[in-house]
Amino acid sequence: MGPRGAWDSIAGMPTFEQYLAWRVVVETPALELDLSDAGLAAADLTAATPRLRAALAAMQALEAGAVANPDEGRRVGHYWLRAPELAPEPAMTAEILESWASIERFAAELRDGTVSASDGQPFRDILLVGIGGSALGPQLLVDALGGRLHVLDNTDPDGIHRTLAGLPALAHTLVLVTSKSGSTVETRNGMLEVAAACTRAGLEFGRQAVAITGVGSHLDQLARAQGWRARFPLWDWVGGRTSVLSPVGLLPAALLGLDWRGLLRGAAAMDVATRNPEVRANPAAMLAHAWFMLTGGHGERAMVVLPYADRLVLLSRYLQQLVMESIGKREDRQGREVWQGLTVYGNKGSTDQHAYVQQLRDGLPDFFASFVRVLTSDADRHPIEVEPGVTSGDCLDGFYHGTRQALAERGRPSLTLTIDRLDAPTLGAVIALFERSVGLYAEMVDINAYHQPGVEAGKLAARGVLTLQHRLLRALGEQPRSVAELAEALASEPFAVWQLARRLALAGRVRGEALADPSSARFAAI
Amino acid sequence: MGPRGAWDSIAGMPTFEQYLAWRVVVETPALELDLSDAGLAAADLTAATPRLRAALAAMQALEAGAVANPDEGRRVGHYWLRAPELAPEPAMTAEILESWASIERFAAELRDGTVSASDGQPFRDILLVGIGGSALGPQLLVDALGGRLHVLDNTDPDGIHRTLAGLPALAHTLVLVTSKSGSTVETRNGMLEVAAACTRAGLEFGRQAVAITGVGSHLDQLARAQGWRARFPLWDWVGGRTSVLSPVGLLPAALLGLDWRGLLRGAAAMDVATRNPEVRANPAAMLAHAWFMLTGGHGERAMVVLPYADRLVLLSRYLQQLVMESIGKREDRQGREVWQGLTVYGNKGSTDQHAYVQQLRDGLPDFFASFVRVLTSDADRHPIEVEPGVTSGDCLDGFYHGTRQALAERGRPSLTLTIDRLDAPTLGAVIALFERSVGLYAEMVDINAYHQPGVEAGKLAARGVLTLQHRLLRALGEQPRSVAELAEALASEPFAVWQLARRLALAGRVRGEALADPSSARFAAI
């Protein structure tokens, strides 16, 4: 293997003492947060401790049922999902327990054939229709723990067609439609497209459909009216981006035979560890503190998520939603404009070493790396040697250490989350760790982490686009008219008219002439 | 549909005149770059024109065969890949044309059964072993244009195992091993793991393996010695991140029946359009100008890539590599420290509306959005109505407009690339547009876009990790020793010894005691 290696001759490796000083450990499931390369100072932690204690106290109030999301007048209860006895009302505890029982029952019925396809065959595939938290959480679970999940998470007809064409058999596919409000346009459209595909195939959609939605929502009513196979509840005290341990994630996990009770157990264990008022031993408090110090409490560095494990490649997208939708806020809770945020991106190591790590080491110092290291897996049991005495896994871990040190040498901070192995309890614990860290960080910067007011404007404008399209289609006549003429007739913007008319012409829904030049183009009814 | 919508009541929509003033069009394949929401000013463009002209002249020299990558003493020839007659030496022209002929020949042999599996059955699946540019380009092509490609792009044994287990039949899988240098560790390990799996299954690996590598590389020699099915060339004048239109991308595209000639045709057409010395009509020059103005020539805003098309979801990862590895540089070409970069992230619209668009509108103003809009697809032919007169595709396009306007209202800049439809020529054109924009931008900020010196340190350190692991394994004896004792014996860092020994103990390769406390832990040979 040649002479002594370059690892410990690269500057910036923490000493054993630094590592021990900035290490936070949870024993079950085994998880270690190593902050020794994050550039933290003991004095800063001391200074921050009152603020962290206050944040922990606020989280305690939240868990006790305070209205932590005042804009929407809602309590924030994702922590109750794995400790139902903590819910502030006995009825809520009962509803969570009942959801577990019904998940267990339905999964058993699927296994034993009580629930089967219209031809009596077993359902062999699961198609999830949902977007945002209703898709990312289940996708993360299934990709990390194993299983096959088909997903419709958009309103792209081409993408929908591709997904449906990729199903082994629509007739043997159970369709889970997930939407808390029951009125998310993308999810409604996905559902209607699947229903239409069923009709075309001579299948009764309701016979193979399951709703996961708020009780009494539009979707719930539809599912009841059409006699869908089953309905599972969502609660208004669970936000989409923290719904993975509600029926949103648990039901698909259970149907695919994954250890969904283990997910809950791991998350509950992490919740216990992250309620610890002793900041130094509380991994969520320490993580929130690190974020605050690394970003100046104002997103000055992006969080680059680099799991050294193929099965965690979706973690960055999951955390991107959890963190950016929670922290990216215009106003603090006092109504002051703060334009907060904490940008998250990343894929996986060591793959990304061959993509953008060049910039991380040599370029803009505008980020910190969040490594995730998985110490062992079943694949380590009978490894082959890729060099004498060296396995593929040794190389993977070597690349993690190498990249961490190459960044440290350049003063690029990082932190590392290490888990012994990737299983359901550990994954539940990782999810719970980030949930609470986000909550604590939001307390520290005084924002509401549980609403998403900025999303409305885009939806409203999109509704306006459809309204204008409708009016445009009605205004078109036999006589071709220019963009300017149509805009005048509609009392609208020519830019908007052109964008709509061009697309409709290409799709063959209106007649278009001279499309190469927007100023000369003319449109008429078909 | 209710009253007049909110689209044109949201502030910030460009006027038709602004749109026409900042629109750059390529006719074939149809592509439009709309910069009217990028906040550009005519005076800035006038001022920048000499610099842009100089950059275009430098690209001309590059295309004529100048050594544009002086550190590595290499020419930069990815533009020749789609216009071989432009290569500076007849031998290079001949090599490119010969690679096309051999790709065509091999694809035909695969189709007609001349090339078949060891049991005489056709090869039904393609497994690509490669990382970085050797994987992202082919993955983008296949995901966008259709087909099934299995990929090993890491050295994670668990991920490798999962991919191999997911193959319908290893015996009927053609394995493409792609590495220009032929010595990339992750790719070598993937190859060895597949070869071992073949041996375990009684298959002769070489009979189903194909090499895509530099002539004479270690991999090339191995493939020749083992009598692999075929070998395809890579050239040192093609960088990994611009290799998609070399055999790296063309061979898998051809084997999967995709229109690889169309890719080349589209890229060549875009090359013609982006050589135009008239800046205003040159989409690559205008895009590079926009990047420069939006980022201060120093990456002050991140590029959020949002294609409104499921089949382009990998575009952001592809561009992340292309842009960040090219632009993320420590030194400019005069040797001054500049710590350059241009961060890229994103997934797809409207899905990301339900993830991080909240932060884009309400949070940090540290980005610009790069929308990609696809006007029509085959799925538009027989649409269903999701509301009276409204299709799923109408909603998708509505969400694009809505998000664009919601961002514009808040002064968040964006630009939009619109294509009529997503096919091979258009995809080739999009790839070529970004390739040249990156080249022009690098000229403007005076950096070498074609090397990646920052990647070496991490690889070197990783090699050091393996060296230390080797020494640790040899140093361990029957008597358990502490981390401090082992570090002293190895004259190494206790932090490093602990990290290695803990992992080896969990994997059962060394004996570990008291692992819960690094200071008390002791290790011995198994």
Interface residues (C-beta under 8 A of the other chain):
Chain A: M1 G2 P3 R4 G5 A6 W7 D8 S9 I10 M13 P14 T15 F16 Q18 Y19 L20 R23 V25 E27 I131 G132 G133 A135 L136 G146 D153 N154 T155 D156 P157 D158 G159 I160 H161 R162 T184 V185 E186 R188 N189 L192 E193 A196 G240 H298 G299 A302 Y308 A309 D310 R311 R317 Q320 Q321 M324 E325 I327 G328 K329 R330 W339 Q340 G341 L342 T343 V344 Y345 N347 K348 G349 S350 T351 Q353 H354 A355 Y356 V357 Q358 Q359 L360 R361 D362 G363 L364 P365 D366 F367 V374 L375 T376 S377 D378 A379 D380 R381 P383 I384 V386 E387 G389 V390 T391 S392 G393 D394 C395 L396 D397 G398 F399 H401 G402 T403 Q405 A406 E409 D420 R421 L422 Q452 P453 G454 V455 A457 G458 K459 L460 A461 A462 R463 G464 V465 L466 T467 L468 Q469 H470 R471 L473 V483 A484 A487 S492 E493 P494 F495 A496 W498 Q499 R502 R503 L506 A507 G508 A516 P518 S519
Chain B: M1 G2 P3 R4 G5 A6 W7 D8 S9 I10 M13 P14 T15 F16 Q18 Y19 L20 R23 V25 E27 I131 G132 G133 A135 L136 G146 D153 N154 T155 D156 P157 D158 G159 I160 H161 R162 T184 V185 E186 R188 N189 L192 E193 A196 G240 H298 G299 A302 Y308 A309 D310 R311 R317 Q320 Q321 M324 E325 I327 G328 K329 R330 W339 Q340 G341 L342 T343 V344 Y345 N347 K348 G349 S350 T351 Q353 H354 A355 Y356 V357 Q358 Q359 L360 R361 D362 G363 L364 P365 D366 F367 V374 L375 T376 S377 D378 A379 D380 R381 P383 I384 V386 E387 G389 V390 T391 S392 G393 D394 C395 L396 D397 G398 F399 H401 G402 T403 Q405 A406 E409 D420 R421 L422 Q452 P453 G454 V455 A457 G458 K459 L460 A461 A462 R463 G464 V465 L466 T467 L468 Q469 H470 R471 L473 V483 A484 A487 S492 E493 P494 F495 A496 W498 Q499 R502 R503 L506 A507 G508 A516 P518 S519
